[in-house]
Amino acid sequence: MKKTLLAYFKDESGQTSTEYILLVAVVALIVFKFKNVATERLGKLTDGVFNKADTFVDEME
């Protein structure tokens, strides 16, 4: 029984999936944390682009 438990704890074949899950969880937390900042900046960027496009179209008329 002791050998079986030691072999189980020394087996590292499942480590990669655990590491990927932790990595995805950390990235998801970072995205969730900065969601409002990114949304605000993206909104300002698109507003600026569309305002410049409107100005360009108005000048062509």
mmCIF file as Biopython writes it, N, C-alpha, C and O atoms, coordinates in Angstrom:
data_model
#
loop_
_atom_site.group_PDB
_atom_site.id
_atom_site.type_symbol
_atom_site.label_atom_id
_atom_site.label_alt_id
_atom_site.label_comp_id
_atom_site.label_asym_id
_atom_site.label_entity_id
_atom_site.label_seq_id
_atom_site.pdbx_PDB_ins_code
_atom_site.Cartn_x
_atom_site.Cartn_y
_atom_site.Cartn_z
_atom_site.occupancy
_atom_site.B_iso_or_equiv
_atom_site.auth_seq_id
_atom_site.auth_asym_id
_atom_site.pdbx_PDB_model_num
ATOM 1   N N  . MET A ? 1  ? 0.822   -1.189 0.000   1.0 0.0 1  A 1 
ATOM 2   C CA . MET A ? 1  ? 0.000   0.000  0.000   1.0 0.0 1  A 1 
ATOM 3   C C  . MET A ? 1  ? 0.868   1.255  0.000   1.0 0.0 1  A 1 
ATOM 4   O O  . MET A ? 1  ? 0.571   2.224  -0.699  1.0 0.0 1  A 1 
ATOM 5   N N  . LYS A ? 2  ? 1.936   1.229  0.786   1.0 0.0 2  A 1 
ATOM 6   C CA . LYS A ? 2  ? 2.824   2.383  0.874   1.0 0.0 2  A 1 
ATOM 7   C C  . LYS A ? 2  ? 3.475   2.656  -0.476  1.0 0.0 2  A 1 
ATOM 8   O O  . LYS A ? 2  ? 3.598   3.810  -0.885  1.0 0.0 2  A 1 
ATOM 9   N N  . LYS A ? 3  ? 3.894   1.592  -1.174  1.0 0.0 3  A 1 
ATOM 10  C CA . LYS A ? 3  ? 4.519   1.755  -2.485  1.0 0.0 3  A 1 
ATOM 11  C C  . LYS A ? 3  ? 3.535   2.345  -3.491  1.0 0.0 3  A 1 
ATOM 12  O O  . LYS A ? 3  ? 3.903   3.169  -4.328  1.0 0.0 3  A 1 
ATOM 13  N N  . THR A ? 4  ? 2.302   1.919  -3.399  1.0 0.0 4  A 1 
ATOM 14  C CA . THR A ? 4  ? 1.278   2.431  -4.322  1.0 0.0 4  A 1 
ATOM 15  C C  . THR A ? 4  ? 1.038   3.920  -4.095  1.0 0.0 4  A 1 
ATOM 16  O O  . THR A ? 4  ? 0.926   4.687  -5.051  1.0 0.0 4  A 1 
ATOM 17  N N  . LEU A ? 5  ? 0.959   4.329  -2.830  1.0 0.0 5  A 1 
ATOM 18  C CA . LEU A ? 5  ? 0.760   5.748  -2.529  1.0 0.0 5  A 1 
ATOM 19  C C  . LEU A ? 5  ? 1.960   6.583  -2.954  1.0 0.0 5  A 1 
ATOM 20  O O  . LEU A ? 5  ? 1.793   7.670  -3.508  1.0 0.0 5  A 1 
ATOM 21  N N  . LEU A ? 6  ? 3.158   6.090  -2.703  1.0 0.0 6  A 1 
ATOM 22  C CA . LEU A ? 6  ? 4.358   6.825  -3.118  1.0 0.0 6  A 1 
ATOM 23  C C  . LEU A ? 6  ? 4.424   6.954  -4.637  1.0 0.0 6  A 1 
ATOM 24  O O  . LEU A ? 6  ? 4.780   8.009  -5.162  1.0 0.0 6  A 1 
ATOM 25  N N  . ALA A ? 7  ? 4.082   5.887  -5.332  1.0 0.0 7  A 1 
ATOM 26  C CA . ALA A ? 7  ? 4.075   5.942  -6.796  1.0 0.0 7  A 1 
ATOM 27  C C  . ALA A ? 7  ? 3.023   6.931  -7.290  1.0 0.0 7  A 1 
ATOM 28  O O  . ALA A ? 7  ? 3.247   7.637  -8.274  1.0 0.0 7  A 1 
ATOM 29  N N  . TYR A ? 8  ? 1.888   6.985  -6.618  1.0 0.0 8  A 1 
ATOM 30  C CA . TYR A ? 8  ? 0.824   7.920  -7.009  1.0 0.0 8  A 1 
ATOM 31  C C  . TYR A ? 8  ? 1.280   9.371  -6.835  1.0 0.0 8  A 1 
ATOM 32  O O  . TYR A ? 8  ? 1.041   10.204 -7.710  1.0 0.0 8  A 1 
ATOM 33  N N  . PHE A ? 9  ? 1.929   9.674  -5.723  1.0 0.0 9  A 1 
ATOM 34  C CA . PHE A ? 9  ? 2.360   11.046 -5.466  1.0 0.0 9  A 1 
ATOM 35  C C  . PHE A ? 9  ? 3.564   11.454 -6.308  1.0 0.0 9  A 1 
ATOM 36  O O  . PHE A ? 9  ? 3.757   12.642 -6.564  1.0 0.0 9  A 1 
ATOM 37  N N  . LYS A ? 10 ? 4.366   10.503 -6.738  1.0 0.0 10 A 1 
ATOM 38  C CA . LYS A ? 10 ? 5.515   10.818 -7.586  1.0 0.0 10 A 1 
ATOM 39  C C  . LYS A ? 10 ? 5.134   10.943 -9.059  1.0 0.0 10 A 1 
ATOM 40  O O  . LYS A ? 10 ? 5.883   11.520 -9.847  1.0 0.0 10 A 1 
ATOM 41  N N  . ASP A ? 11 ? 3.980   10.409 -9.430  1.0 0.0 11 A 1 
ATOM 42  C CA . ASP A ? 11 ? 3.535   10.464 -10.821 1.0 0.0 11 A 1 
ATOM 43  C C  . ASP A ? 11 ? 3.190   11.907 -11.179 1.0 0.0 11 A 1 
ATOM 44  O O  . ASP A ? 11 ? 2.338   12.520 -10.536 1.0 0.0 11 A 1 
ATOM 45  N N  . GLU A ? 12 ? 3.852   12.455 -12.207 1.0 0.0 12 A 1 
ATOM 46  C CA . GLU A ? 12 ? 3.641   13.842 -12.616 1.0 0.0 12 A 1 
ATOM 47  C C  . GLU A ? 12 ? 2.925   13.953 -13.956 1.0 0.0 12 A 1 
ATOM 48  O O  . GLU A ? 12 ? 2.933   15.027 -14.558 1.0 0.0 12 A 1 
ATOM 49  N N  . SER A ? 13 ? 2.319   12.902 -14.431 1.0 0.0 13 A 1 
ATOM 50  C CA . SER A ? 13 ? 1.687   12.942 -15.751 1.0 0.0 13 A 1 
ATOM 51  C C  . SER A ? 13 ? 0.480   13.874 -15.786 1.0 0.0 13 A 1 
ATOM 52  O O  . SER A ? 13 ? 0.172   14.430 -16.840 1.0 0.0 13 A 1 
ATOM 53  N N  . GLY A ? 14 ? -0.200  14.058 -14.678 1.0 0.0 14 A 1 
ATOM 54  C CA . GLY A ? 14 ? -1.362  14.939 -14.646 1.0 0.0 14 A 1 
ATOM 55  C C  . GLY A ? 14 ? -1.027  16.384 -14.351 1.0 0.0 14 A 1 
ATOM 56  O O  . GLY A ? 14 ? -1.921  17.231 -14.328 1.0 0.0 14 A 1 
ATOM 57  N N  . GLN A ? 15 ? 0.228   16.683 -14.129 1.0 0.0 15 A 1 
ATOM 58  C CA . GLN A ? 15 ? 0.617   18.040 -13.771 1.0 0.0 15 A 1 
ATOM 59  C C  . GLN A ? 15 ? 0.327   19.043 -14.873 1.0 0.0 15 A 1 
ATOM 60  O O  . GLN A ? 15 ? -0.066  20.173 -14.585 1.0 0.0 15 A 1 
ATOM 61  N N  . THR A ? 16 ? 0.512   18.660 -16.122 1.0 0.0 16 A 1 
ATOM 62  C CA . THR A ? 16 ? 0.339   19.636 -17.190 1.0 0.0 16 A 1 
ATOM 63  C C  . THR A ? 16 ? -1.104  20.112 -17.280 1.0 0.0 16 A 1 
ATOM 64  O O  . THR A ? 16 ? -1.342  21.302 -17.488 1.0 0.0 16 A 1 
ATOM 65  N N  . SER A ? 17 ? -2.061  19.226 -17.130 1.0 0.0 17 A 1 
ATOM 66  C CA . SER A ? 17 ? -3.460  19.655 -17.195 1.0 0.0 17 A 1 
ATOM 67  C C  . SER A ? 17 ? -3.796  20.568 -16.021 1.0 0.0 17 A 1 
ATOM 68  O O  . SER A ? 17 ? -4.530  21.543 -16.186 1.0 0.0 17 A 1 
ATOM 69  N N  . THR A ? 18 ? -3.275  20.267 -14.855 1.0 0.0 18 A 1 
ATOM 70  C CA . THR A ? 18 ? -3.504  21.120 -13.693 1.0 0.0 18 A 1 
ATOM 71  C C  . THR A ? 18 ? -2.899  22.495 -13.910 1.0 0.0 18 A 1 
ATOM 72  O O  . THR A ? 18 ? -3.513  23.508 -13.573 1.0 0.0 18 A 1 
ATOM 73  N N  . GLU A ? 19 ? -1.706  22.536 -14.467 1.0 0.0 19 A 1 
ATOM 74  C CA . GLU A ? 19 ? -1.054  23.818 -14.729 1.0 0.0 19 A 1 
ATOM 75  C C  . GLU A ? 19 ? -1.832  24.630 -15.755 1.0 0.0 19 A 1 
ATOM 76  O O  . GLU A ? 19 ? -1.955  25.847 -15.613 1.0 0.0 19 A 1 
ATOM 77  N N  . TYR A ? 20 ? -2.357  23.977 -16.781 1.0 0.0 20 A 1 
ATOM 78  C CA . TYR A ? 20 ? -3.157  24.693 -17.779 1.0 0.0 20 A 1 
ATOM 79  C C  . TYR A ? 20 ? -4.437  25.248 -17.163 1.0 0.0 20 A 1 
ATOM 80  O O  . TYR A ? 20 ? -4.841  26.368 -17.476 1.0 0.0 20 A 1 
ATOM 81  N N  . ILE A ? 21 ? -5.066  24.484 -16.303 1.0 0.0 21 A 1 
ATOM 82  C CA . ILE A ? 21 ? -6.291  24.950 -15.644 1.0 0.0 21 A 1 
ATOM 83  C C  . ILE A ? 21 ? -5.990  26.160 -14.770 1.0 0.0 21 A 1 
ATOM 84  O O  . ILE A ? 21 ? -6.745  27.132 -14.780 1.0 0.0 21 A 1 
ATOM 85  N N  . LEU A ? 22 ? -4.901  26.112 -14.019 1.0 0.0 22 A 1 
ATOM 86  C CA . LEU A ? 22 ? -4.521  27.255 -13.188 1.0 0.0 22 A 1 
ATOM 87  C C  . LEU A ? 22 ? -4.191  28.476 -14.037 1.0 0.0 22 A 1 
ATOM 88  O O  . LEU A ? 22 ? -4.554  29.596 -13.678 1.0 0.0 22 A 1 
ATOM 89  N N  . LEU A ? 23 ? -3.511  28.271 -15.151 1.0 0.0 23 A 1 
ATOM 90  C CA . LEU A ? 23 ? -3.174  29.373 -16.050 1.0 0.0 23 A 1 
ATOM 91  C C  . LEU A ? 23 ? -4.436  30.020 -16.614 1.0 0.0 23 A 1 
ATOM 92  O O  . LEU A ? 23 ? -4.537  31.246 -16.655 1.0 0.0 23 A 1 
ATOM 93  N N  . VAL A ? 24 ? -5.385  29.219 -17.044 1.0 0.0 24 A 1 
ATOM 94  C CA . VAL A ? 24 ? -6.648  29.748 -17.569 1.0 0.0 24 A 1 
ATOM 95  C C  . VAL A ? 24 ? -7.400  30.500 -16.476 1.0 0.0 24 A 1 
ATOM 96  O O  . VAL A ? 24 ? -7.991  31.546 -16.744 1.0 0.0 24 A 1 
ATOM 97  N N  . ALA A ? 25 ? -7.386  29.990 -15.270 1.0 0.0 25 A 1 
ATOM 98  C CA . ALA A ? 25 ? -8.073  30.655 -14.161 1.0 0.0 25 A 1 
ATOM 99  C C  . ALA A ? 25 ? -7.448  32.014 -13.863 1.0 0.0 25 A 1 
ATOM 100 O O  . ALA A ? 25 ? -8.166  32.986 -13.628 1.0 0.0 25 A 1 
ATOM 101 N N  . VAL A ? 26 ? -6.124  32.090 -13.870 1.0 0.0 26 A 1 
ATOM 102 C CA . VAL A ? 26 ? -5.441  33.361 -13.610 1.0 0.0 26 A 1 
ATOM 103 C C  . VAL A ? 26 ? -5.741  34.364 -14.719 1.0 0.0 26 A 1 
ATOM 104 O O  . VAL A ? 26 ? -6.021  35.529 -14.439 1.0 0.0 26 A 1 
ATOM 105 N N  . VAL A ? 27 ? -5.684  33.926 -15.966 1.0 0.0 27 A 1 
ATOM 106 C CA . VAL A ? 27 ? -5.991  34.822 -17.087 1.0 0.0 27 A 1 
ATOM 107 C C  . VAL A ? 27 ? -7.438  35.306 -16.992 1.0 0.0 27 A 1 
ATOM 108 O O  . VAL A ? 27 ? -7.710  36.483 -17.229 1.0 0.0 27 A 1 
ATOM 109 N N  . ALA A ? 28 ? -8.359  34.422 -16.650 1.0 0.0 28 A 1 
ATOM 110 C CA . ALA A ? 28 ? -9.766  34.811 -16.514 1.0 0.0 28 A 1 
ATOM 111 C C  . ALA A ? 28 ? -9.946  35.840 -15.398 1.0 0.0 28 A 1 
ATOM 112 O O  . ALA A ? 28 ? -10.722 36.783 -15.551 1.0 0.0 28 A 1 
ATOM 113 N N  . LEU A ? 29 ? -9.247  35.672 -14.291 1.0 0.0 29 A 1 
ATOM 114 C CA . LEU A ? 29 ? -9.330  36.647 -13.205 1.0 0.0 29 A 1 
ATOM 115 C C  . LEU A ? 29 ? -8.779  38.003 -13.625 1.0 0.0 29 A 1 
ATOM 116 O O  . LEU A ? 29 ? -9.348  39.038 -13.278 1.0 0.0 29 A 1 
ATOM 117 N N  . ILE A ? 30 ? -7.680  38.006 -14.368 1.0 0.0 30 A 1 
ATOM 118 C CA . ILE A ? 30 ? -7.102  39.266 -14.840 1.0 0.0 30 A 1 
ATOM 119 C C  . ILE A ? 30 ? -8.060  39.962 -15.799 1.0 0.0 30 A 1 
ATOM 120 O O  . ILE A ? 30 ? -8.268  41.172 -15.703 1.0 0.0 30 A 1 
ATOM 121 N N  . VAL A ? 31 ? -8.638  39.209 -16.716 1.0 0.0 31 A 1 
ATOM 122 C CA . VAL A ? 31 ? -9.595  39.791 -17.670 1.0 0.0 31 A 1 
ATOM 123 C C  . VAL A ? 31 ? -10.799 40.347 -16.921 1.0 0.0 31 A 1 
ATOM 124 O O  . VAL A ? 31 ? -11.255 41.449 -17.224 1.0 0.0 31 A 1 
ATOM 125 N N  . PHE A ? 32 ? -11.313 39.611 -15.960 1.0 0.0 32 A 1 
ATOM 126 C CA . PHE A ? 32 ? -12.465 40.069 -15.188 1.0 0.0 32 A 1 
ATOM 127 C C  . PHE A ? 32 ? -12.130 41.326 -14.398 1.0 0.0 32 A 1 
ATOM 128 O O  . PHE A ? 32 ? -12.955 42.233 -14.283 1.0 0.0 32 A 1 
ATOM 129 N N  . LYS A ? 33 ? -10.915 41.377 -13.853 1.0 0.0 33 A 1 
ATOM 130 C CA . LYS A ? 33 ? -10.493 42.523 -13.041 1.0 0.0 33 A 1 
ATOM 131 C C  . LYS A ? 33 ? -10.409 43.796 -13.881 1.0 0.0 33 A 1 
ATOM 132 O O  . LYS A ? 33 ? -10.829 44.860 -13.425 1.0 0.0 33 A 1 
ATOM 133 N N  . PHE A ? 34 ? -9.873  43.704 -15.100 1.0 0.0 34 A 1 
ATOM 134 C CA . PHE A ? 34 ? -9.650  44.884 -15.929 1.0 0.0 34 A 1 
ATOM 135 C C  . PHE A ? 34 ? -10.700 45.055 -17.021 1.0 0.0 34 A 1 
ATOM 136 O O  . PHE A ? 34 ? -10.477 45.793 -17.980 1.0 0.0 34 A 1 
ATOM 137 N N  . LYS A ? 35 ? -11.840 44.382 -16.889 1.0 0.0 35 A 1 
ATOM 138 C CA . LYS A ? 35 ? -12.897 44.450 -17.900 1.0 0.0 35 A 1 
ATOM 139 C C  . LYS A ? 35 ? -13.419 45.872 -18.064 1.0 0.0 35 A 1 
ATOM 140 O O  . LYS A ? 35 ? -13.592 46.338 -19.190 1.0 0.0 35 A 1 
ATOM 141 N N  . ASN A ? 36 ? -13.671 46.561 -16.965 1.0 0.0 36 A 1 
ATOM 142 C CA . ASN A ? 36 ? -14.224 47.913 -17.039 1.0 0.0 36 A 1 
ATOM 143 C C  . ASN A ? 36 ? -13.243 48.888 -17.668 1.0 0.0 36 A 1 
ATOM 144 O O  . ASN A ? 36 ? -13.644 49.741 -18.460 1.0 0.0 36 A 1 
ATOM 145 N N  . VAL A ? 37 ? -11.981 48.776 -17.335 1.0 0.0 37 A 1 
ATOM 146 C CA . VAL A ? 37 ? -10.966 49.657 -17.909 1.0 0.0 37 A 1 
ATOM 147 C C  . VAL A ? 37 ? -10.860 49.427 -19.408 1.0 0.0 37 A 1 
ATOM 148 O O  . VAL A ? 37 ? -10.804 50.381 -20.183 1.0 0.0 37 A 1 
ATOM 149 N N  . ALA A ? 38 ? -10.833 48.178 -19.813 1.0 0.0 38 A 1 
ATOM 150 C CA . ALA A ? 38 ? -10.718 47.857 -21.235 1.0 0.0 38 A 1 
ATOM 151 C C  . ALA A ? 38 ? -11.956 48.313 -21.997 1.0 0.0 38 A 1 
ATOM 152 O O  . ALA A ? 38 ? -11.838 48.825 -23.110 1.0 0.0 38 A 1 
ATOM 153 N N  . THR A ? 39 ? -13.130 48.139 -21.420 1.0 0.0 39 A 1 
ATOM 154 C CA . THR A ? 39 ? -14.367 48.561 -22.076 1.0 0.0 39 A 1 
ATOM 155 C C  . THR A ? 39 ? -14.394 50.073 -22.251 1.0 0.0 39 A 1 
ATOM 156 O O  . THR A ? 39 ? -14.801 50.575 -23.299 1.0 0.0 39 A 1 
ATOM 157 N N  . GLU A ? 40 ? -13.963 50.792 -21.232 1.0 0.0 40 A 1 
ATOM 158 C CA . GLU A ? 40 ? -13.936 52.256 -21.302 1.0 0.0 40 A 1 
ATOM 159 C C  . GLU A ? 40 ? -12.965 52.741 -22.375 1.0 0.0 40 A 1 
ATOM 160 O O  . GLU A ? 40 ? -13.304 53.615 -23.172 1.0 0.0 40 A 1 
ATOM 161 N N  . ARG A ? 41 ? -11.777 52.184 -22.395 1.0 0.0 41 A 1 
ATOM 162 C CA . ARG A ? 41 ? -10.777 52.601 -23.387 1.0 0.0 41 A 1 
ATOM 163 C C  . ARG A ? 41 ? -11.201 52.229 -24.803 1.0 0.0 41 A 1 
ATOM 164 O O  . ARG A ? 41 ? -10.994 53.002 -25.739 1.0 0.0 41 A 1 
ATOM 165 N N  . LEU A ? 42 ? -11.788 51.056 -24.959 1.0 0.0 42 A 1 
ATOM 166 C CA . LEU A ? 42 ? -12.253 50.644 -26.280 1.0 0.0 42 A 1 
ATOM 167 C C  . LEU A ? 42 ? -13.392 51.542 -26.752 1.0 0.0 42 A 1 
ATOM 168 O O  . LEU A ? 42 ? -13.471 51.874 -27.935 1.0 0.0 42 A 1 
ATOM 169 N N  . GLY A ? 43 ? -14.265 51.933 -25.842 1.0 0.0 43 A 1 
ATOM 170 C CA . GLY A ? 43 ? -15.351 52.849 -26.183 1.0 0.0 43 A 1 
ATOM 171 C C  . GLY A ? 43 ? -14.827 54.202 -26.632 1.0 0.0 43 A 1 
ATOM 172 O O  . GLY A ? 43 ? -15.311 54.764 -27.614 1.0 0.0 43 A 1 
ATOM 173 N N  . LYS A ? 44 ? -13.832 54.729 -25.912 1.0 0.0 44 A 1 
ATOM 174 C CA . LYS A ? 44 ? -13.236 56.012 -26.303 1.0 0.0 44 A 1 
ATOM 175 C C  . LYS A ? 44 ? -12.554 55.902 -27.660 1.0 0.0 44 A 1 
ATOM 176 O O  . LYS A ? 44 ? -12.642 56.817 -28.479 1.0 0.0 44 A 1 
ATOM 177 N N  . LEU A ? 45 ? -11.884 54.797 -27.895 1.0 0.0 45 A 1 
ATOM 178 C CA . LEU A ? 45 ? -11.187 54.598 -29.163 1.0 0.0 45 A 1 
ATOM 179 C C  . LEU A ? 45 ? -12.168 54.542 -30.326 1.0 0.0 45 A 1 
ATOM 180 O O  . LEU A ? 45 ? -11.951 55.191 -31.350 1.0 0.0 45 A 1 
ATOM 181 N N  . THR A ? 46 ? -13.233 53.783 -30.182 1.0 0.0 46 A 1 
ATOM 182 C CA . THR A ? 46 ? -14.207 53.688 -31.274 1.0 0.0 46 A 1 
ATOM 183 C C  . THR A ? 46 ? -14.940 55.010 -31.476 1.0 0.0 46 A 1 
ATOM 184 O O  . THR A ? 46 ? -15.241 55.378 -32.611 1.0 0.0 46 A 1 
ATOM 185 N N  . ASP A ? 47 ? -15.232 55.728 -30.397 1.0 0.0 47 A 1 
ATOM 186 C CA . ASP A ? 47 ? -15.858 57.046 -30.542 1.0 0.0 47 A 1 
ATOM 187 C C  . ASP A ? 47 ? -14.957 57.989 -31.328 1.0 0.0 47 A 1 
ATOM 188 O O  . ASP A ? 47 ? -15.426 58.719 -32.202 1.0 0.0 47 A 1 
ATOM 189 N N  . GLY A ? 48 ? -13.674 57.971 -31.019 1.0 0.0 48 A 1 
ATOM 190 C CA . GLY A ? 48 ? -12.731 58.821 -31.737 1.0 0.0 48 A 1 
ATOM 191 C C  . GLY A ? 48 ? -12.649 58.470 -33.210 1.0 0.0 48 A 1 
ATOM 192 O O  . GLY A ? 48 ? -12.619 59.361 -34.059 1.0 0.0 48 A 1 
ATOM 193 N N  . VAL A ? 49 ? -12.612 57.207 -33.516 1.0 0.0 49 A 1 
ATOM 194 C CA . VAL A ? 49 ? -12.529 56.773 -34.917 1.0 0.0 49 A 1 
ATOM 195 C C  . VAL A ? 49 ? -13.779 57.191 -35.677 1.0 0.0 49 A 1 
ATOM 196 O O  . VAL A ? 49 ? -13.680 57.716 -36.786 1.0 0.0 49 A 1 
ATOM 197 N N  . PHE A ? 50 ? -14.950 56.965 -35.098 1.0 0.0 50 A 1 
ATOM 198 C CA . PHE A ? 50 ? -16.187 57.320 -35.790 1.0 0.0 50 A 1 
ATOM 199 C C  . PHE A ? 50 ? -16.366 58.832 -35.897 1.0 0.0 50 A 1 
ATOM 200 O O  . PHE A ? 50 ? -16.912 59.315 -36.888 1.0 0.0 50 A 1 
ATOM 201 N N  . ASN A ? 51 ? -15.918 59.585 -34.895 1.0 0.0 51 A 1 
ATOM 202 C CA . ASN A ? 51 ? -15.993 61.044 -34.990 1.0 0.0 51 A 1 
ATOM 203 C C  . ASN A ? 51 ? -15.109 61.561 -36.119 1.0 0.0 51 A 1 
ATOM 204 O O  . ASN A ? 51 ? -15.510 62.459 -36.859 1.0 0.0 51 A 1 
ATOM 205 N N  . LYS A ? 52 ? -13.908 61.000 -36.256 1.0 0.0 52 A 1 
ATOM 206 C CA . LYS A ? 52 ? -13.024 61.407 -37.352 1.0 0.0 52 A 1 
ATOM 207 C C  . LYS A ? 52 ? -13.619 61.022 -38.702 1.0 0.0 52 A 1 
ATOM 208 O O  . LYS A ? 52 ? -13.504 61.774 -39.670 1.0 0.0 52 A 1 
ATOM 209 N N  . ALA A ? 53 ? -14.250 59.860 -38.767 1.0 0.0 53 A 1 
ATOM 210 C CA . ALA A ? 53 ? -14.887 59.440 -40.019 1.0 0.0 53 A 1 
ATOM 211 C C  . ALA A ? 53 ? -16.047 60.369 -40.363 1.0 0.0 53 A 1 
ATOM 212 O O  . ALA A ? 53 ? -16.220 60.732 -41.527 1.0 0.0 53 A 1 
ATOM 213 N N  . ASP A ? 54 ? -16.844 60.759 -39.371 1.0 0.0 54 A 1 
ATOM 214 C CA . ASP A ? 54 ? -17.941 61.700 -39.612 1.0 0.0 54 A 1 
ATOM 215 C C  . ASP A ? 54 ? -17.416 63.047 -40.090 1.0 0.0 54 A 1 
ATOM 216 O O  . ASP A ? 54 ? -17.980 63.644 -41.008 1.0 0.0 54 A 1 
ATOM 217 N N  . THR A ? 55 ? -16.343 63.527 -39.475 1.0 0.0 55 A 1 
ATOM 218 C CA . THR A ? 55 ? -15.743 64.794 -39.888 1.0 0.0 55 A 1 
ATOM 219 C C  . THR A ? 55 ? -15.244 64.702 -41.318 1.0 0.0 55 A 1 
ATOM 220 O O  . THR A ? 55 ? -15.439 65.632 -42.101 1.0 0.0 55 A 1 
ATOM 221 N N  . PHE A ? 56 ? -14.616 63.614 -41.666 1.0 0.0 56 A 1 
ATOM 222 C CA . PHE A ? 56 ? -14.104 63.421 -43.021 1.0 0.0 56 A 1 
ATOM 223 C C  . PHE A ? 56 ? -15.241 63.419 -44.042 1.0 0.0 56 A 1 
ATOM 224 O O  . PHE A ? 56 ? -15.131 64.036 -45.101 1.0 0.0 56 A 1 
ATOM 225 N N  . VAL A ? 57 ? -16.321 62.730 -43.723 1.0 0.0 57 A 1 
ATOM 226 C CA . VAL A ? 57 ? -17.469 62.666 -44.636 1.0 0.0 57 A 1 
ATOM 227 C C  . VAL A ? 57 ? -18.121 64.039 -44.760 1.0 0.0 57 A 1 
ATOM 228 O O  . VAL A ? 57 ? -18.508 64.448 -45.855 1.0 0.0 57 A 1 
ATOM 229 N N  . ASP A ? 58 ? -18.244 64.754 -43.637 1.0 0.0 58 A 1 
ATOM 230 C CA . ASP A ? 58 ? -18.841 66.092 -43.678 1.0 0.0 58 A 1 
ATOM 231 C C  . ASP A ? 58 ? -18.008 67.049 -44.521 1.0 0.0 58 A 1 
ATOM 232 O O  . ASP A ? 58 ? -18.566 67.889 -45.226 1.0 0.0 58 A 1 
ATOM 233 N N  . GLU A ? 59 ? -16.690 66.938 -44.463 1.0 0.0 59 A 1 
ATOM 234 C CA . GLU A ? 59 ? -15.817 67.810 -45.249 1.0 0.0 59 A 1 
ATOM 235 C C  . GLU A ? 59 ? -15.901 67.501 -46.735 1.0 0.0 59 A 1 
ATOM 236 O O  . GLU A ? 59 ? -15.666 68.381 -47.562 1.0 0.0 59 A 1 
ATOM 237 N N  . MET A ? 60 ? -16.228 66.277 -47.082 1.0 0.0 60 A 1 
ATOM 238 C CA . MET A ? 60 ? -16.320 65.903 -48.493 1.0 0.0 60 A 1 
ATOM 239 C C  . MET A ? 60 ? -17.596 66.445 -49.131 1.0 0.0 60 A 1 
ATOM 240 O O  . MET A ? 60 ? -17.648 66.610 -50.350 1.0 0.0 60 A 1 
ATOM 241 N N  . GLU A ? 61 ? -18.609 66.720 -48.345 1.0 0.0 61 A 1 
ATOM 242 C CA . GLU A ? 61 ? -19.892 67.188 -48.885 1.0 0.0 61 A 1 
ATOM 243 C C  . GLU A ? 61 ? -19.868 68.621 -49.244 1.0 0.0 61 A 1 
ATOM 244 O O  . GLU A ? 61 ? -20.873 69.157 -49.710 1.0 0.0 61 A 1 
#
